[in-house]
């Protein structure tokens, strides 16, 4: 029983981490008023770039760094399109996802089916051998811990620092923030790049830790689920944690059920996370007032400084 | 900054039409750079990708076959996006349309053509409409964002198709491939030209696009859809039924996607398989934008993007390049399209640095 529980918790954490990483980046971008639907594309580019660099150099650290840069590169394109050229954010985000799919499958064509380096588990001495909590709390890879640390840092930044207040102000009323002399464009550029870096990191986690290999479209909609998680969390970092682990659980469950041979056809089980996403969105969004109160008021709106 | 954008104050008629053309030119140049990076001579590769598919024997018929589903879906999406309803789940609606029509074809292979084929058309359109209808219900009743839900159902539809063609509907004589039996002759789209795959859907697609255009530009309903999209507050004050319009936008785009799926399954493919669509539903988003969110423009957009599929195949066969080049081409095209649209509302001015400083100081 304890064995099972330990294995369950460890697997859920592995499944939840990429969701948590990608969603925390998108949360910051959305708090500044940027709706970037390109998370899936940025994750794919992060995954393929991270794997390629990790495989060539044999260093997972360099791979993770490259994945972050890959996601940021795509986010820079998004930022240029929406903030400099005032494009529709929805369309630009879709373009990012379409391009990311094509780019990653072209670049990854030579890497399919090759085993790459895997991010080592930290296995803190003594503590990681404690039954149940040991492997779960002290035997994970560095990015799992990093995902918690980053989320805590985001929560502190958004609610406890002046800069965080400015980011939220830009997202809630870009006109007021502009009138106060803040650079709406500059702040949004930074937030977009941060979102891209986190999505790239999430992709890198997929191809360097979750399953250390490259497969076409390996993120399988996780970028979109991360977008839904931000809505689920009502744009608040603390609730993001719960949402990511809930979905990590659903994803693990759909793998587990297929593994033990429950007599449900596997395609139905595989579609579980996507149906769960819709269900959760329905439960959360039903209360229109709550969404309106929590959603950044300028989310998805272009801003052109006249003066 | 030496380059500045000055508002024109009105939409430039010239650039409304010129910006997609400029975007295509820039995309071809950009793809040339990518060919170069991949170690191919850019000019020759561009010829293989963009010209060769057209000058080949029956190349134009092949183009029309690829374009048919893209035009149908692109026109529906143009209407939907005009109304600010962001249906991006055409892929799923396409697949469910194909499944519903295919189910009839497999269940009644001996039914007479005049009964079976029209029934399949209705079933295909209904399948797409039901899939989009769930999205509409979730949006209007439970306030669920249609972008996310329509996309999620695309994944679910793909798994449903996988289940059917590997499970209950698998062809017992198919050597275990994930596909159904071939449809009977009575369930196959009429072919229009000997020796090609040119099927009925290739004619229906542009007609459907024109019908959507008439609906959007000549009817009160179309007017309401456009007002909801461009000035939602105004629409609310006038009292347009917003929920009804969301339903209509999704029914039209979903129904056309289902129809496209039906024609694809009963025409060039002739069965249900897991690779029913090489991402047509997502490409249709680009088609809609390339066509300026105008249903008739989708005909032009559909032809251009159909060429990118043929070009990807040609590059794979002749040059041994991965056909993911198609996806890159499509992504870059959408980037440039969106970028070039700034020319419609803004004038680009190159300002010398001292002058920019002087103006900023004023």
Interface residues (C-beta under 8 A of the other chain):
Chain A: X37 X77 X81 X85 X86 X87 X88 X90 X91 X92 X94 X95 X96 X98 X99 X100 X101 X102 X103 X105 X106 X109 X220 X221 X224 X227 X228 X231 X265 X267 X268 X270 X271 X274 X275 X277 X278 X281 X282 X285 X286 X287 X288 X291
Chain B: X86 X88 X138 X142 X143 X144 X145 X147 X148 X149 X151 X152 X153 X155 X156 X159 X160 X162 X163 X166 X167 X282 X283 X285 X286 X289 X322 X324 X325 X326 X327 X328 X329 X330 X331 X332 X334 X335 X338 X339 X341 X342 X345
